[in-house]
Amino acid sequence: MNRKKIILIFLFIFIVNVSVILAKEVVLKDIRYFTYKDYTRVVLDLSSPTTYTSKELKEKSRVRFFFDLKNTILSKKLKNEKRIEFKESYIKEIRVGQFRKNIARVVLEFKEAKDKRYFTLLHPFRIVIDIYGRNIKPSAAKTNEKLNNKIETQFKKGTPEISGEKKYSMARQLGLTVKRIVIDPGHGGKDPGTIGKYYKTKEKVVALDIAKRLKYYLKRYTKLEVYMTRDRDVFIPLEQRTAFANSKRADLFISIHANSAANRRAYGLSTFWLNFTTDPHSIKIAASENASSQRSIWELKSLLKKITLTSKLIESKIFATKVQYSTLYYIRKYYKYPDYRVRKAPFYVLIGASMPAILVETGFLSNKTNELLLRSSRFRNRLAFGLYKGIISYINSLR
């Protein structure tokens, strides 16, 4: 037997052994759920990656979604708890069972469901299922579909340049307004965000303080409903932040952060909206803010689809522009503060938002002067007031 044959035999044995390891049974460990009046998110927690199939069955009084998880068994917890019932919700129940020896089945039963979407996340592996209820107006859905098709066509030709609000904005054509806002203080808990180079200022602290001040101004001077994704020092995964905004049927989403750069001279305010970009600076910032995400390269296709099909691109850019320049106007009454411009970037925290969504980088903690300002209560207050005026400026522009 020659050397090449021996190598091939060992390679074959290695592949077989790897296949056996990969064929090890996956455990469906738990089922978590967040249910609201007409929006439900169900999360299936698994011990390792697996494949699955889904099926929808519609009847007169109910809608059922089946998820068959291949090569999967139930945990002891789920063997004992095979049914989760809901009394005051449009979701009726969740059932789980060992459909076959190597297939675990999860059934979601609803009184009525208009739309669904699902995706997977890694580290740890989980399947996230979003179900939308009956309060979706057909006319709005049809309008969104037309705009989605238009944006998708533009993306096939190249990245669209979203221009003036009068020419393109569906929100203005439909006469829509703003009733609810979700403020998202970036990072939190075990994720401190960027840390100041000179005074060790934590981004999560700066973001939460500015967010609370912004909420105060909105509650005091408007009749808007205002919610925060977190109001204390706790960790919230990026994927859950826009899910919270969607559940509240928010009309606007604003995520507040602090920046960092290798160039210690970088200093000032920048506001981002969700889109593709080739700008190196925007790419670096997006990579930094996305660092805590659990998503993998395997999910790239579905992520790109969500970006290209969103019908909120136009309004997000207008929203970002109003906030950037109104905030700078009010800051500059007291401080010399550079304009780091309105930019576009693919931030995870903005993906999946069903409303205009922006991310504000309030300043650079990597710059000594800027870090000192962000540590100042007066400056944070001025920032918050500027953000508030920017939001009002955007709302007024809709009329």
Secondary structure, DSSP 8 states (H G I E B T S, - for coil): --HHHHHHHHHHHHHHHHHHHHTS-EEEEEEEEEE-SSEEEEEEEESS---EEEEEEE-SS-EEEEEEEETEEE-HHHHH--EEE-SSSSEEEEEEEEEETTEEEEEEEES--SEEEEEEETTTTEEEEEEE-S---HHHHHHHHHHHHHHHHHHHHS------HHHH-HHHHTT----EEEEEE--BTTB--SB-TTT--BHHHHHHHHHHHHHHHHHHH---EEEES-SSS----HHHHHHHHHHTT-SEEEEEEEE--SSTT--SEEEEEES----HHHHHHHHHHTTT----GGGHHHHHHHHHH-TTHHHHHHHHHHHHHHHHHHHTTTS---EEEEEEE--GGGTT-SS-EEEEEEEETTSHHHHHHHH-HHHHHHHHHHHHHHHHHHHHHT-
